[in-house]
Amino acid sequence: MQINGSVALVTGANRGLGRAYAGELVRRGAATVYGAARDPAAVTEPGVQPVALDITDAGQVAAAAAACADVTLLVNNAGVMKASTFIGPPDADAARQEMAVNYFGTLSMCRAFAPVLAANGGGAIVNMLSVASFYTNPFTASYGASKAAAWSLTNGVRVELHRQGTLVVAVHAAFIDTDMAAGAGAPKISPEAVAEQAFDAVEAGQIEVLADERSRFVKASLSRDHELIYPPVQEFWDGATGPG
């Protein structure tokens, strides 16, 4: 599908990558760009129409699908990362929150907008995932679990919606230069570069974007993950936490 003339909705459009997605849609000539956020007043990108939406609230998701019934492109960008390990925290609240937003929230949006997209000719869904979809880093373990679940969701939704002509694009990236990765010292890709690659894929009919070198390396290494990926992760973890 072409971005020019499309009607798009971007979740988490108030800052960072979501704002870059919304801005790139405007730049490419989308007829309407809905920018969804829990606080619609925070959606300030020029040319973007704010929409109040908490993707973990079923009523708000249903209301957004009804109000934005002309959507042909859904960008599931909203996410949360709590930097939580599996074993160390006193409770599993961080893991529950990440799963509620990153997996169940994305699932809720796909379910609500699938019939909207079907009614409008098929269109496309872009799901913002992560290099953490492919492997578990203990420092962000529960986040990785939620993104792995979202990756599985994306692949399944793609199969289910194929007959209605809906393209489903998975976008994976490592560190993106946004507030979420502000404390990371590793190389970062710009949010604008991620958005450009995602919409290039939509227009080309491609189902996956590996936006940076880290994502490409990890995806290519999955068949040898316990040889190529996990030993350096283990070494770094042991060095950071000490014996035991």
Phi, psi and omega in degrees: 000159178261139177290320180302123180087356180283167174240117190240150171233128180244125175273153183063040188274005186278344182197172171054229184296321179300319178295322178295319176301311181298316180296322179292324176297316177299315182299326182274003172091023174302139183292320177218136174235113173271127177251111186263140177199157177299325174248098184297337179294341180277353178273103189239004180296129180303137178085003183251133179269117182292143177226130177282122183200122166253113188289352175269359181255108185301322180295318179292323178297314179297320179295321179294319179295324178287320183284332183246051186285359178262006185295135173243350180218118179252125177248106179273091183252334184303134180198168179218144178225119186259001180052055186243136171280173177280316192264327190289321185295154180290343178210179183257022184299320180296316179298319179295318181294316179297318179292322180298320182274303192288327179257296186294324177295316177296318176301315180299318179294318179298316181295317183291323186264351178303312178292331176296312180296319179300317181294337183256020172101002177116297176061212185207154172238132172247119176254121178278112182252224186189158168300334178290351171297333190266338183203166183254121171259122184304331182292333179229044192298311184289331173298314179300321178298319180292325179283328173296319176297320180292328175295313177300317176303313182300315180295322179290317178298322178302315180295314184295326185262002182301318183295335178268004175080023180266121174282133179238117187249127175263127179246120179245136175212156174273237183283127176249143185283072178227180180301326182300327182252020186300327183272358183275135179267358182285162176302145184232146174264150180284149176298327179296322179293323177295314180298317180300315180294321180298315184281335169299319179295318177303312183291333180268355181074026181269147187261351183216140174237122171253097200283341184216173185296322180298315179295320179295318180296312183295316180298319180291341184263002188299326180291346179232036188299322182283356174255319188257330187259306190285327178303313177293328175297315180298317180298316180294318180298314180297321179292329182279329187255342181086178183299141177078000000 
